[in-house]
């Protein structure tokens, strides 16, 4: 058993029929405060019990000396499940108290907590309270349990049987995939796609349509799912029934993911800021790394400012990969694009199939709202499309021009 679990004191409280609304909660800390670097994944244990897996970086917690002279953290993790099918009424609540001594080596707090869930679209509000600091951190996530063959009914672990927090793996990684109990074999379809960048917020061009014809497919037994290795970048869709589009998806990324270190990757991420001529010059350069440095130095005016621009811009690109990756890398998604250019939003609200970001008090820019609509996607329940419009054209160019003038947009 993970040593951290020994310190858990679990409190379970159930509430039904309460009218508290999920949609009234501001979840901006989900994207603004990455000190705790929390990761969550939800899966179903039985027909009506869900499991929230969590991982928290204890380096972001406050440690205080107890009566025995030992520095320890004290946090509370509270989970509320709102049923979308029942007008966001509370379906269940539960909480965990975690008390841990300081450990400079093992900084990750890992665990799980059970919560009642229905065979519907569940929305979870997760609150992490650092009791030593009296500080709350709020996070929202969904668990779509409407289809028995969908992702929450599967599990993925490493070779030691430890639950993985993400379904994104890197090339040549070996994992265990655990299907629903009544499934003895699966079909796996492989898709390799070159995804275009997100279109500007004012674009009226139609998005690229995903080609659902797989590049290859095969049948695998449960035994083959133990230590299965992913050798090629792309999407792997595991299904018990190929007549439906739901299943369990694994995204295999390159070894560099989620960071941006190679010259080609650094140039790709610049496409949101460059003109076509500038971009073509960068990709045709014989010394791409030098050309990237020269691009930022020209915009910044001096080396110190240039290093700061690089740190913030590519830091946001990495964060976008961590926060928004679904069936494609997060930095290429609509939410990833807005996050990279504008930074973390001032407020974030979820309402049904919509996620709304507001930006206020951003130097040189007017108050701006971006609305993202959740799409039905067989590979993920984290596919959101920006509601585009010409009214966003001016504020987009103002933000891009700020970057090109050596000014960072938003908080950093």
N, C-alpha and C positions, 0 to 999 in steps of 0.2 A: 504493500500500500504506500502511496505517496506520503512522505512525512508530513506534508502540509495538511492532509486530511485529518490527521490525528488531533489537530487543534480546533476542529470545527465544532461549534455548538449550534445545532440546527433547530430553528424554530419554525413551525408550520402554522400558518393561519389561513383559513379559507373564508372567502367572502363571495356571496352570490347576489346579483341583482342590484348592486350599487351603481349609481348613475355617474360616477367620476368619468371624465372623458379623456381618452388618450390624446385626442386632437388638441387639447388645451395646453399640452406640455411643450416647452421649448427644449429641443434636443440639440441645440447648437454646440454644447460641450462635446458632443460625439465627434465633431470635426475640429473643434478649437483647442481642446486640451488633450494633448497626447502624452502627458507625463506618465500616466499609468499604462499606456499602450495596451489597453484591454483587447482581448480577442474573445469572441463568443461563437458558439455553434450550437444549433438546436437539433435534436433528433427525438423520435418517438420510441419509448420503451414498450408500452402496451397501447391498446386502442385509445386510452384516455389519460395516459401519463406521458408527459414530455420531459426530456432531460436537457437542461441548459448546461453546456460545457463552458467553462470560463478559464481564462489565463490572464493574470494581472502582474505587471512589473512592479515589484515592491519598492524599487528605487524611487518611485514617485510618491511614496507614503512618508508620513512623519513618524519617527520613532521616539518614544519617551521611556525614561528609566522607571521600572516598576519597583515594588517594595523590596525586591531581592537584588536590586542594582543592575538588572538586565534590561537592555534597551529592547523594546518590542513595539510592533505596530498593532493597531486595533482597528479593524474595519468591519463594516456591515454591508452585505450584499442583499438587496431586496429586489424581488421580481414580482411584477403584476402582469397577469395575462388578461388582455382585453379581447373579447370576442367580436370580430368585425361583423359576423352574421347576426349579432344581437345588439346592434346599435352601440358598439363599444362598451357594453356593460362589463364590469369586472367578472371574470370567470374564476380566477383563483389568485391568491397572493401567498408568497412564502419568503423567508429570509434566512440568512446564514451569518453568524458572527465568526470572525476569523481573527485569532490572536497568535502572532508569530514573533519569535525572537529575531533579532537582526542577524542576517547571514550575508556576508559580502560576496559569497561565491554563488549560492543558489538564490537568485533574485526573483524567480518566477513563482507565483502562487497559482497552482492549478487545482481544479476541483470541478464538481458538478452539483447540481441542485435539481430536484424533481419538482415539477409543477403540473397541475391538471391542465389538460388541453383537450379541445374538441376536434372532431373531424371536420374542421372548417379553417377559415383564415384567422390565425391567431396573431395578435400583436403584443409583443412583450416590452414592458418598460422596466429597464434594469437601472437601479440606483446603487452606486457604490458610495458609501459614506466613510471617509477617513475620520474616525472618532477622535483621534488625537489632534486633529486639525479643525474638526467641526466643519468639514467641507464635503458637499455632495457633488457627485458627477453622474449625469443622466445619459442613458443610451437607449435607443429604440431599435428593435429588430422584429422581423416577421417570421412566422412559422406556418407555411401553407400545408395543411394536412388534409386537404379535400380529396386527394387522389392517393390511393393505397400504394401505388408503385412509385411515388415521388421521393425526392431526396431525403426528407426527414425520417423515412422508414429504413434507411441504410445507415451504416456506420463505416468509418475509415480510421484505421489505427496504423502505428508504425510496426516495425518487426518485433518489438517487445510487447505489443498489445496495448500500448498507451494511445488513448484517443488523440487524434490530430485535430487541431483547431481550424484547419483550412482544408479545402478540397483542391487547392493549388499545390502542385508538386513540381520539382525541377527534374530535368532530364536524368534518366537512369536511376531514379528513385524507386525503391521497392516498398510497397505498403500492403496492408491487408484490407480488403473490402468485404464487409459483412452485409449480405442482403437480408431481406425479411425472412423470418423463420420458415415460412412455407415455400420458399423458393430454393430449388436444387440446381438450377443452371440459369445462366444469363446470356443475353446477346450484347455484344459490345460493338458500337459503331465508332469509327474514327473520322474526325474532320480536321483538315488543315486549311486554315483560311488566313489570308492577309487582310487584316481589317483596316479600313481607311480611318483617318483622323475624324473626330467629331466636326460637324459643320458649324460655322459661326452662328451665333444666336439669332441673327436676323435672316439667315438663309431660307429661301423657299424651295430649295432643291430637295427632291425626295431622298430619303436615306437609302443606302444600299440594302437590297433584299438578301437575306441569308439563304444560301442554297442548302436545303436540307438533304440533298443526295450525298450520302456518306462516301468518303474515299475508300473505305474498306469496312468489312464487318465480319465477325466470327462469333462462334458460340464458346462459352467458357463454363467450366464446372465450378462448384464452390471450392474444390481443392485448388484449382488454378488461381482462385482469387486470393489465396494465401501467399503473400510475398510477390504479388504481381508487379512487374517492372515496366515503367513507361520510358521507352527509348526515343520517342519522337515528340517534338513539340506539337501541340494541338489539343483538340477536345476529344474526350472519350466518354461516350454516353452508354451507360449500363442499363439494360432493360430486361424485365421478365416477359414482357409482352410487346412485340414490335408493332402491334396494331395501334398502340397509343403513343403519344409523344412525350409522356412523362418518364422519368428515370432518375438515375444518379449520375452526375457529371463530375469528371475530374479534368482539370485544366493542367496540362503539362507545359511549363515555361522553361526558358533557358536558365543556365546556371547563374546568370547575372541578376535575375529577378529577385526583388522588386527594384533594385538600384539601377542607376544610370552611370556606367563607367566606360563603356566602349565608345569610340568616336562616332560610329554609326548611330548608336542609341542617343547620344548627346545631340547629334544633328537632327534626328527625327523629332525629338521633343521641342526643338526650336521652331518647328513649322507653324505653331500658333502665333509667333512673333515676326517671322520673316516675310519679306516679299518673295514672289516666285523667283525673281532673278537672284536674290541673295541665297535662297535655298539651293538653287541649281549650282551656284558657285561653290557652296559648302560641300555638296555631295560629290562634286567633280574634282575637289581639291586633292592634290597628291600628299598633302600633310593635313589630314582632317582635324586632328587634335589642335594643331597650331591655328587653323582657320577658326575653330570654335572659340579659342581664347581671344583671337583678334576681334571676332564679332562682339564679344562681351566688353572688351577693353574699349572699342570704339564707342559703344553705347554709354559706358560708365565714365570714361574720361580719365580714370586713373586705376592703378592695379588694386588698391584696397577696396574701392567701390565695386570694381569688377568681380573680385572674389566674393563680395557680399551678395551681389546679384546672382552669381552662379550657385552659391550655397542655398539661397532661398528658393530660386526657381527649380533647381533639380531636387531640392529637398521636398518641395511640394509635389513634384512629379512622382517621387518615391512614395510619399504619403498617399497620393491618389491611387497608386497601385495597391497599397495595403487596404485602403478604405473602400474602393469602388470596383475592384476586379470582379468580374462575373464570368461570362463566357469569353470575354476579351480583356486585355490589360486595362486596368483602371484609368490610366492616363489618357486613353483613347476614347473613353466614354464621355457622354455629355456632362455628367457631374464632375468627372475628372478634369475636363477642359476648364470649366468655370472655377473650380478649386485652384487650379494652377495659375490662372490669370488674376483672379480676385482675392484668393486666399480663403481662409475659413469664414463662413457666413456669420453675420451678427445674430441671427435667429433661424431656427429650423423647426418647421411644423409638419406633421404627417396628418393627412386626412383622406381616408379611403385609399384610393389609388394614386394619390398625389403627395408630393414632397415639395414644400415651399421654402426657398432660401431668401432671406432679406439681407441686404448690405446697407448699413447706415454709417454715417460719419467717416466715410472713406475719403481721404484727402484728394481733392480735385475731381471727385465724382459725385453725381447726385444719388439720392437713395434709390436703390434698384432692387427689383424682385425677380427671381427666377423660379419658375414652376416646372417640376418634372413629373411626368405621368408614368406610372408603373405599367409595364407591358407584360403580356402573357408570353412567356418564353420557356420552351421545353427544357432548356439547359440550366436555368437559374430563376430565382424569384427576386433577383437584384438588378433587373434590367429596367432602367428609367430613361425616358426620352424627354428632352427639353421642349417646352412649349415655345416655339420660336415665333418671332414677329419683328416687323420693321422698327417698332418702337425701341428695340434693343440695339439698333445699329450704332447710334451715336455713342451710347455709354460703352459699347464694346471697343470702338475705335479710340475713345478717350483712355481706356485702360491699357490697350496695346501700345498706344503712343507714349504713355507714361513709362512703360517698361523700356521702350526704345530710346527714351530720353534719359535712361539710367535711374529711374525712380521706381521703387518697389511699390506695388499696389496692395493695399490691405495690411493686416497684421502679420508680424513675423518675429 
